């Protein structure tokens, strides 16, 4: 299996797919059907190897989406926390009209800034994830086209 720092080649994936295919082709057939009995451990092993050999971009895209969700959730929690804090302050200072107005303005400003930052982070994360996923999609499409071409050549 390739090192996590070394980029997996298409050939590596093809070899792993060939091993998986060989495992299925060598499986015992079930009489009077097209079904077969495969060794579950063998098939799961090859699937695990194939997943481990996916290009790092797949893992990066997943990490980006997960991280983006965390950032958005954190920003929302912070905004809610700021809002609760400002509401508590406002309730305490309700008798002092001028102080109450200043606190509300500050909480609104902080909330607006937090929302703006959250939207910017979310937008950039989505753009980056979309870009990486598009690149990955193009790579996987190329691989699929090559697989289909190779299958045709085998016929």
Secondary structure in CASP SS format (residue, H / E / C, confidence):
PFRMAT SS
TARGET T0000
AUTHOR 0000-0000-0000
METHOD secondary structure of the structure
MODEL  1
X C 1.00
X C 1.00
X C 1.00
X C 1.00
X C 1.00
X C 1.00
X C 1.00
X C 1.00
X C 1.00
X H 1.00
X H 1.00
X H 1.00
X H 1.00
X H 1.00
X H 1.00
X H 1.00
X H 1.00
X H 1.00
X H 1.00
X H 1.00
X H 1.00
X H 1.00
X H 1.00
X H 1.00
X H 1.00
X C 1.00
X C 1.00
X E 1.00
X E 1.00
X C 1.00
X C 1.00
X C 1.00
X C 1.00
X C 1.00
X C 1.00
X E 1.00
X E 1.00
X C 1.00
X C 1.00
X H 1.00
X H 1.00
X H 1.00
X H 1.00
X H 1.00
X H 1.00
X H 1.00
X H 1.00
X H 1.00
X H 1.00
X H 1.00
X H 1.00
X H 1.00
X C 1.00
X C 1.00
X C 1.00
X H 1.00
X H 1.00
X H 1.00
X H 1.00
X H 1.00
X H 1.00
X H 1.00
X H 1.00
X H 1.00
X H 1.00
X H 1.00
X H 1.00
X H 1.00
X H 1.00
X H 1.00
X H 1.00
X H 1.00
X H 1.00
X H 1.00
X H 1.00
X H 1.00
X H 1.00
X H 1.00
X H 1.00
X H 1.00
X H 1.00
X H 1.00
X H 1.00
X H 1.00
X H 1.00
X H 1.00
X H 1.00
X H 1.00
X H 1.00
X H 1.00
X H 1.00
X H 1.00
X C 1.00
X C 1.00
X C 1.00
X C 1.00
X H 1.00
X H 1.00
X H 1.00
X H 1.00
X H 1.00
X H 1.00
X H 1.00
X H 1.00
X H 1.00
X H 1.00
X H 1.00
X H 1.00
X H 1.00
X H 1.00
X H 1.00
X H 1.00
X H 1.00
X H 1.00
X H 1.00
X H 1.00
X H 1.00
X H 1.00
X H 1.00
X H 1.00
X H 1.00
X H 1.00
X H 1.00
X H 1.00
X H 1.00
X H 1.00
X H 1.00
X H 1.00
X H 1.00
X H 1.00
X H 1.00
X H 1.00
X H 1.00
X H 1.00
X H 1.00
X H 1.00
X H 1.00
X H 1.00
X H 1.00
X H 1.00
X H 1.00
X H 1.00
X H 1.00
X H 1.00
X H 1.00
X H 1.00
X H 1.00
X H 1.00
X H 1.00
X H 1.00
X H 1.00
X H 1.00
X H 1.00
X H 1.00
X C 1.00
END
